[in-house]
Amino acid sequence: SKSGKNKNGGVRAGAQKVKAKLLKSYYGNPAKDMKVIAITGTTGKVTVAHYMHEILRASGEQVAVLASDQPFKMGVLHKFLSDAWKAGANYVIVTVPAEGLRDNIFYGLPVNVAAMTNFVTAGLNDMEPEEYLESEKTLFDMKPEIVVLNGDDLNYDTFADFKGSKETIVFGQSGADVKILNSKLYPKGTEATLSIKSEVISVATFIAGETAVSYMACAAAIASGLGISTDDIIDGIAEYNPS
């Protein structure tokens, strides 16, 4: 029954919150000393994470990445944060599919940036669009300082209410804060011209295809929210070579 499902979901959420508190205590809550960037969406999470890794490195930051298209356990996240802190990272980037957010794995953690690459319902496996949205809310309801959203997504109106406590940045082709002005596709790469806070820049990647334009814009939006220079954005995106 629906009430039974809600009851089970409540019990599960309660257990996850207790587990999160125990893990924070066990590992000493290292996230408080680092900036956490969480990237979600149906596709492109890992690519955007690697762009951000290179952008942050170009700006002189120490950064660690936990990037996967598959969900992982809360314990894996907390151990990663601990290892990253011990290695001297001041930024950590984590990609999480909706299935992972359904388990509220970020509970109790200070999320500085929450970004959604897209909301492609056709790419979902065992989740209905409504369930997908509820799962995403567990991240965006944590009041991250910066929220980054895809204004070109066909479902934008569905998640447009997600807001950052300090700033909300929309990327896309029209009415966006990080605007895609044009793009060129090549057999082994992609170029795009972006407008970031009225500054026009050209970015290029070794990844081919139209989707790469959106992923570069997403990374640029995250970086601009963090105050990273456009030169470092350009250099970082160009540096990532998935081969």
ABEGO torsion letter per residue (X at the ends): XAAAAAAAAAAAAAAAAAAAAAAAAAAGGAAAABBBBBBBEABGAAAAAAAAAAAAAAAGBBBBBBBBABBBBAAAAAAAAAAAAAAGBABBBBBBBAAAAAAGAABGBBBABBBBABBBAAABBABBAAAAAAAAAAAAAAGBABBBBBAABAAAAAAAABBBAABBBBBEABGBABBBABBBBBAAEBBBBBBBGGBBBBBBBABBEAAAAAAAAAAAAAAAAAGBBAAAAAAAAAABBAX
